[in-house]
Amino acid sequence: MGYQAGTFDVIVVGAGHAGVEAALASARMGCSTLMITINLDMIAYMPCNPSIGGPAKGHVVREIDALGGEMGKNIDKTYIQMRMLNTGKGPAVHALRAQADKFLYQQTMKQTLENTENLLLRQGMVERLIIEDGVCKGVITKTGAEYTAKAVVITTGTYLRGKIIIGELQYESGPNNMQPSIGLSEHLRELGFELVRFKTGTPPRVHNSSIDYDKTEIQPGDDVPRAFSYETTEFLTDEQLPCWLTYTSEETQELINNNLHRAPMFSGMIKGTGPRYCPSIEDKIVRFSDKPRHQIFLEPEGRNTEEVYVQGLSTSMPEEVQLEILKTISGLENVKMMRPGYAIEYDAMVPSQLWPTLETKQIQGLYTAGQLNGTSGYEEAAGQGIMAGINAARKVQGKEPLILDRSQAYIGVMLDDLVTKGTNEPYRLLTSRAEYRLLLRHDNADMRLTETGYEIGLIKEERYKRFVEKKEKIEAEKERLRQKKIGPKPEVQQMLREAGSKELDNAIDVYSLLRRPEMTYKHVEVIAPAESPVPADVAEQVEIQIKYEGYIRKQLQDVERLKKMDKKRIPEGIDYMSIHGLAMEARQKLDKVKPLSIGQASRVSGVTPADISVLLIYLETYRKVAN
């Protein structure tokens, strides 16, 4: 028999990286929020790589922070190493990456959740949803507890009908031998949701003292302070822990090839589709057979553990084969394996069943976020989580939903890709997925999203004032450089020669001088210093905005064209199957996705420019008849 266990505004099911952001957003926006999860000791757990950030992913962490989320703050408190990647390239692809103390990351996030007003944590296994007249009204757990709510967010990660596979062994399990969620997956199918089977995996962990680091290459962190969060002002003073680079060998390749008949990926045991951009070592050996070796990174999992994560060696080979493979790698000849790698299959939602708000089209008040929606990675999950939490809270509060477009954020790119195009494999964010990546930089996430975070109530007044002051300082400094003239003085000419820049014939404004590729703001500080020191983050924005002004202007013009398309809304209830002139593929795809605008319709796979022209003509007639 069931029992009434409580009533809330929002219920979040699951406490991974999507769940914590969803619950925190909802609670901080003033909604009474319940977070319910299988095991409270696994909150914000990192079942795979012990790191946060990297290309595109690091951008998302900054965007989460600019909106008022927690991931950036939490990793800034708990990292063991921080590095800026791609510094030899342009600012569009600069990306911050941090190695996490995975256990401290978990504990710190749990403490944050426990100390958040309006948020209650509860351990339990959700098996069913309470649905009345097409509206989600709550959840029912395995123990019969019935919790009612005005909105529910499901963030179950890889737990739905999870199955671990190691060689010939397979058994029902969530990540790292946690309980899987079987009943909820079956219930979602009963409700008519289309689920697909995906697969991901993880490498073995090895004992630190059994590694011969003399045979590897050190990968240290940056020696300058770095942070993901715009709120971080105090930096960790503990010594950073290095990672180490090594390689597979020809012996590795031979051993794997000789055991492919025992590899679940090739024996047919694994049915789920795996991630294209994070293949297993056996997949890499087969697909790139011409490469004599592959990179392997040895990453410590924390300050108080001897476990080391073997990045690049994801595998589901039999346990004894995994140990043999490890010993063919330089520096690991005498290694002791602590945990074997494994593959995990799980059920995922087809994301085209969602609105851009992450609310399901089929059931009102029900949202999904994270790996459940077919993505891979902690950062992609957290980005969806904060958006689902925001939109669930705004629905409860009777406010308009928040939808970020492709020109505002990588989060906007990801959500648009998922709900408009769907995905037939675990989706990973890449900088190449963004048409406007020069606008969506690591350095300017606050410029893009802090205003939004403030308006929805996740950015506090004090932080918002600092943000406004920063904007004002940027504009003031740009104006100063426009007005400041510099002539062909000997010291200026000397500096230009040393920088490899053309000497001056006449006086020039410093703004124009800084536009030269070889000139930097450090040069400006020498030849035209401001009356008072310019903060480093302001100087960075001034330099980038001036140097890339032409490119940025061009991308902004493209964005305006996109916005015109996105402003052309498509009325609800359009019967695409009856629109003559539309190709049958376009009719079927549009009927499935139900785009909200012409812009979104134009991005649906299989819809051509000719189809869009037909749709525009139809809508013109439709509106005349409606009026």
Solvent accessible surface area in square Angstrom, and as a share of the most:
residue,aa,sasa,rsa
1,M,230,1.02
2,G,40,0.38
3,Y,118,0.45
4,Q,117,0.52
5,A,28,0.21
6,G,24,0.23
7,T,101,0.59
8,F,28,0.12
9,D,28,0.15
10,V,0,0.00
11,I,0,0.00
12,V,0,0.00
13,V,8,0.05
14,G,10,0.09
15,A,7,0.05
16,G,30,0.28
17,H,13,0.06
18,A,5,0.04
19,G,0,0.00
20,V,1,0.01
21,E,2,0.01
22,A,0,0.00
23,A,0,0.00
24,L,1,0.01
25,A,3,0.03
26,S,0,0.00
27,A,0,0.00
28,R,86,0.31
29,M,22,0.10
30,G,51,0.49
31,C,2,0.01
32,S,44,0.28
33,T,1,0.01
34,L,0,0.00
35,M,0,0.00
36,I,1,0.01
37,T,16,0.09
38,I,32,0.16
39,N,39,0.20
40,L,39,0.20
41,D,101,0.53
42,M,37,0.16
43,I,1,0.01
44,A,0,0.00
45,Y,27,0.10
46,M,0,0.00
47,P,35,0.22
48,C,31,0.19
49,N,42,0.22
50,P,0,0.00
51,S,1,0.01
52,I,0,0.00
53,G,7,0.07
54,G,3,0.03
55,P,57,0.36
56,A,0,0.00
57,K,25,0.10
58,G,0,0.00
59,H,0,0.00
60,V,0,0.00
61,V,0,0.00
62,R,23,0.09
63,E,0,0.00
64,I,0,0.00
65,D,0,0.00
66,A,0,0.00
67,L,0,0.00
68,G,4,0.04
69,G,3,0.03
70,E,6,0.03
71,M,3,0.01
72,G,0,0.00
73,K,36,0.15
74,N,0,0.00
75,I,0,0.00
76,D,8,0.04
77,K,99,0.42
78,T,2,0.01
79,Y,15,0.06
80,I,0,0.00
81,Q,7,0.03
82,M,2,0.01
83,R,80,0.29
84,M,31,0.14
85,L,40,0.20
86,N,49,0.25
87,T,83,0.48
88,G,82,0.79
89,K,133,0.56
90,G,35,0.33
91,P,12,0.07
92,A,13,0.10
93,V,24,0.14
94,H,48,0.21
95,A,0,0.00
96,L,1,0.01
97,R,55,0.20
98,A,0,0.00
99,Q,3,0.01
100,A,0,0.00
101,D,8,0.04
102,K,6,0.02
103,F,67,0.28
104,L,76,0.38
105,Y,0,0.00
106,Q,22,0.10
107,Q,101,0.45
108,T,21,0.12
109,M,1,0.00
110,K,54,0.23
111,Q,105,0.47
112,T,26,0.15
113,L,0,0.00
114,E,90,0.40
115,N,125,0.64
116,T,21,0.12
117,E,143,0.64
118,N,75,0.38
119,L,22,0.11
120,L,73,0.36
121,L,25,0.12
122,R,87,0.32
123,Q,103,0.46
124,G,20,0.20
125,M,20,0.09
126,V,7,0.04
127,E,46,0.21
128,R,106,0.39
129,L,8,0.04
130,I,29,0.14
131,I,51,0.26
132,E,90,0.40
133,D,153,0.79
134,G,34,0.33
135,V,40,0.23
136,C,0,0.00
137,K,72,0.31
138,G,0,0.00
139,V,0,0.00
140,I,44,0.22
141,T,8,0.04
142,K,133,0.56
143,T,114,0.66
144,G,12,0.12
145,A,3,0.03
146,E,51,0.23
147,Y,5,0.02
148,T,37,0.21
149,A,8,0.06
150,K,121,0.51
151,A,0,0.00
152,V,0,0.00
153,V,0,0.00
154,I,0,0.00
155,T,7,0.04
156,T,14,0.08
157,G,18,0.17
158,T,9,0.05
159,Y,43,0.17
160,L,0,0.00
161,R,81,0.30
162,G,0,0.00
163,K,59,0.25
164,I,2,0.01
165,I,0,0.00
166,I,21,0.10
167,G,1,0.01
168,E,101,0.45
169,L,99,0.49
170,Q,78,0.35
171,Y,75,0.28
172,E,116,0.52
173,S,4,0.03
174,G,0,0.00
175,P,8,0.05
176,N,43,0.22
177,N,102,0.52
178,M,28,0.12
179,Q,102,0.45
180,P,23,0.14
181,S,3,0.02
182,I,51,0.26
183,G,19,0.18
184,L,1,0.01
185,S,0,0.00
186,E,89,0.40
187,H,7,0.03
188,L,0,0.00
189,R,101,0.37
190,E,117,0.52
191,L,40,0.20
192,G,49,0.47
193,F,8,0.03
194,E,85,0.38
195,L,15,0.08
196,V,48,0.27
197,R,51,0.19
198,F,6,0.03
199,K,13,0.06
200,T,30,0.18
201,G,11,0.11
202,T,4,0.02
203,P,3,0.02
204,P,0,0.00
205,R,14,0.05
206,V,0,0.00
207,H,51,0.23
208,N,52,0.26
209,S,88,0.57
210,S,18,0.11
211,I,14,0.07
212,D,58,0.30
213,Y,51,0.19
214,D,140,0.73
215,K,106,0.45
216,T,17,0.10
217,E,90,0.40
218,I,93,0.47
219,Q,34,0.15
220,P,75,0.47
221,G,18,0.17
222,D,32,0.17
223,D,143,0.74
224,V,72,0.41
225,P,96,0.60
226,R,65,0.24
227,A,19,0.15
228,F,0,0.00
229,S,4,0.03
230,Y,51,0.19
231,E,67,0.30
232,T,31,0.18
233,T,109,0.64
234,E,153,0.69
235,F,81,0.34
236,L,65,0.33
237,T,135,0.79
238,D,83,0.43
239,E,146,0.65
240,Q,55,0.24
241,L,51,0.25
242,P,36,0.23
243,C,8,0.05
244,W,51,0.18
245,L,12,0.06
246,T,3,0.02
247,Y,42,0.16
248,T,6,0.03
249,S,38,0.24
250,E,129,0.58
251,E,110,0.49
252,T,0,0.00
253,Q,29,0.13
254,E,106,0.48
255,L,30,0.15
256,I,0,0.00
257,N,70,0.36
258,N,95,0.49
259,N,23,0.12
260,L,40,0.20
261,H,134,0.60
262,R,70,0.25
263,A,0,0.00
264,P,1,0.01
265,M,63,0.28
266,F,86,0.36
267,S,63,0.41
268,G,38,0.36
269,M,50,0.22
270,I,22,0.11
271,K,158,0.67
272,G,10,0.10
273,T,60,0.35
274,G,26,0.25
275,P,14,0.09
276,R,132,0.48
277,Y,91,0.34
278,C,65,0.39
279,P,28,0.18
280,S,6,0.04
281,I,0,0.00
282,E,0,0.00
283,D,20,0.10
284,K,31,0.13
285,I,3,0.01
286,V,60,0.34
287,R,118,0.43
288,F,79,0.33
289,S,72,0.46
290,D,124,0.64
291,K,95,0.40
292,P,84,0.53
293,R,123,0.45
294,H,12,0.05
295,Q,94,0.42
296,I,0,0.00
297,F,57,0.24
298,L,0,0.00
299,E,3,0.02
300,P,23,0.15
301,E,2,0.01
302,G,4,0.04
303,R,80,0.29
304,N,148,0.76
305,T,34,0.20
306,E,78,0.35
307,E,12,0.05
308,V,4,0.02
309,Y,4,0.01
310,V,0,0.00
311,Q,43,0.19
312,G,19,0.19
313,L,1,0.01
314,S,12,0.08
315,T,3,0.02
316,S,2,0.02
317,M,0,0.00
318,P,5,0.03
319,E,91,0.41
320,E,88,0.40
321,V,2,0.01
322,Q,1,0.00
323,L,61,0.30
324,E,87,0.39
325,I,1,0.01
326,L,0,0.00
327,K,86,0.36
328,T,16,0.10
329,I,0,0.00
330,S,45,0.29
331,G,1,0.01
332,L,0,0.00
333,E,68,0.30
334,N,128,0.66
335,V,5,0.03
336,K,134,0.57
337,M,41,0.19
338,M,87,0.39
339,R,86,0.31
340,P,39,0.24
341,G,0,0.00
342,Y,22,0.08
343,A,1,0.00
344,I,6,0.03
345,E,4,0.02
346,Y,0,0.00
347,D,0,0.00
348,A,0,0.00
349,M,1,0.01
350,V,18,0.10
351,P,1,0.01
352,S,6,0.04
353,Q,29,0.13
354,L,2,0.01
355,W,64,0.22
356,P,16,0.10
357,T,14,0.08
358,L,0,0.00
359,E,21,0.09
360,T,2,0.01
361,K,46,0.20
362,Q,89,0.40
363,I,7,0.03
364,Q,105,0.47
365,G,1,0.01
366,L,0,0.00
367,Y,4,0.02
368,T,0,0.00
369,A,0,0.00
370,G,1,0.01
371,Q,36,0.16
372,L,0,0.00
373,N,0,0.00
374,G,0,0.00
375,T,0,0.00
376,S,18,0.12
377,G,23,0.22
378,Y,17,0.06
379,E,6,0.03
380,E,0,0.00
381,A,8,0.07
382,A,0,0.00
383,G,0,0.00
384,Q,0,0.00
385,G,0,0.00
386,I,1,0.00
387,M,1,0.00
388,A,0,0.00
389,G,0,0.00
390,I,0,0.00
391,N,2,0.01
392,A,0,0.00
393,A,0,0.00
394,R,40,0.14
395,K,81,0.35
396,V,34,0.19
397,Q,66,0.29
398,G,72,0.69
399,K,110,0.47
400,E,133,0.60
401,P,68,0.43
402,L,26,0.13
403,I,75,0.38
404,L,8,0.04
405,D,37,0.19
406,R,9,0.03
407,S,12,0.08
408,Q,54,0.24
409,A,0,0.00
410,Y,0,0.00
411,I,0,0.00
412,G,0,0.00
413,V,0,0.00
414,M,0,0.00
415,L,8,0.04
416,D,17,0.09
417,D,8,0.04
418,L,0,0.00
419,V,1,0.00
420,T,2,0.01
421,K,96,0.41
422,G,16,0.16
423,T,33,0.19
424,N,124,0.64
425,E,29,0.13
426,P,3,0.02
427,Y,10,0.04
428,R,71,0.26
429,L,1,0.00
430,L,45,0.22
431,T,17,0.10
432,S,85,0.55
433,R,71,0.26
434,A,7,0.06
435,E,90,0.41
436,Y,21,0.08
437,R,93,0.34
438,L,21,0.10
439,L,17,0.08
440,L,0,0.00
441,R,6,0.02
442,H,12,0.05
443,D,9,0.05
444,N,14,0.07
445,A,0,0.00
446,D,6,0.03
447,M,48,0.21
448,R,39,0.14
449,L,0,0.00
450,T,1,0.01
451,E,65,0.29
452,T,19,0.11
453,G,0,0.00
454,Y,69,0.26
455,E,126,0.57
456,I,19,0.10
457,G,47,0.45
458,L,17,0.09
459,I,8,0.04
460,K,165,0.70
461,E,91,0.41
462,E,123,0.55
463,R,14,0.05
464,Y,34,0.13
465,K,119,0.50
466,R,103,0.38
467,F,13,0.06
468,V,50,0.28
469,E,94,0.42
470,K,23,0.10
471,K,85,0.36
472,E,105,0.47
473,K,99,0.42
474,I,2,0.01
475,E,96,0.43
476,A,64,0.50
477,E,11,0.05
478,K,22,0.09
479,E,79,0.35
480,R,61,0.22
481,L,0,0.00
482,R,96,0.35
483,Q,123,0.55
484,K,84,0.35
485,K,127,0.54
486,I,10,0.05
487,G,17,0.16
488,P,63,0.40
489,K,105,0.45
490,P,109,0.69
491,E,110,0.49
492,V,2,0.01
493,Q,24,0.11
494,Q,80,0.35
495,M,20,0.09
496,L,0,0.00
497,R,123,0.45
498,E,129,0.58
499,A,26,0.20
500,G,66,0.63
501,S,8,0.05
502,K,142,0.60
503,E,65,0.29
504,L,12,0.06
505,D,111,0.57
506,N,112,0.57
507,A,66,0.51
508,I,43,0.22
509,D,29,0.15
510,V,0,0.00
511,Y,16,0.06
512,S,41,0.26
513,L,2,0.01
514,L,1,0.00
515,R,114,0.41
516,R,48,0.18
517,P,121,0.76
518,E,63,0.28
519,M,3,0.01
520,T,50,0.29
521,Y,11,0.04
522,K,150,0.63
523,H,42,0.19
524,V,4,0.02
525,E,84,0.38
526,V,111,0.64
527,I,23,0.11
528,A,1,0.01
529,P,86,0.54
530,A,28,0.22
531,E,187,0.84
532,S,73,0.47
533,P,132,0.83
534,V,31,0.18
535,P,56,0.35
536,A,88,0.68
537,D,66,0.34
538,V,3,0.02
539,A,12,0.09
540,E,80,0.36
541,Q,1,0.00
542,V,0,0.00
543,E,38,0.17
544,I,20,0.10
545,Q,39,0.17
546,I,0,0.00
547,K,43,0.18
548,Y,58,0.22
549,E,39,0.17
550,G,33,0.32
551,Y,144,0.55
552,I,25,0.13
553,R,125,0.45
554,K,127,0.54
555,Q,37,0.16
556,L,90,0.45
557,Q,96,0.43
558,D,37,0.19
559,V,6,0.03
560,E,94,0.42
561,R,145,0.53
562,L,26,0.13
563,K,69,0.29
564,K,132,0.56
565,M,58,0.26
566,D,29,0.15
567,K,153,0.65
568,K,94,0.40
569,R,132,0.48
570,I,14,0.07
571,P,44,0.27
572,E,161,0.72
573,G,78,0.75
574,I,17,0.08
575,D,79,0.41
576,Y,7,0.03
577,M,79,0.35
578,S,56,0.36
579,I,3,0.02
580,H,159,0.71
581,G,59,0.56
582,L,5,0.03
583,A,51,0.40
584,M,100,0.45
585,E,85,0.38
586,A,0,0.00
587,R,39,0.14
588,Q,100,0.44
589,K,71,0.30
590,L,0,0.00
591,D,54,0.28
592,K,99,0.42
593,V,7,0.04
594,K,93,0.39
595,P,5,0.03
596,L,45,0.22
597,S,4,0.03
598,I,0,0.00
599,G,1,0.01
600,Q,10,0.05
601,A,0,0.00
602,S,46,0.30
603,R,43,0.16
604,V,5,0.03
605,S,56,0.36
606,G,33,0.32
607,V,15,0.09
608,T,68,0.39
609,P,114,0.72
610,A,69,0.54
611,D,6,0.03
612,I,13,0.07
613,S,58,0.37
614,V,40,0.23
615,L,0,0.00
616,L,61,0.31
617,I,122,0.62
618,Y,64,0.24
619,L,2,0.01
620,E,100,0.45
621,T,76,0.44
622,Y,72,0.27
623,R,90,0.33
624,K,143,0.60
625,V,123,0.71
626,A,77,0.60
627,N,160,0.82
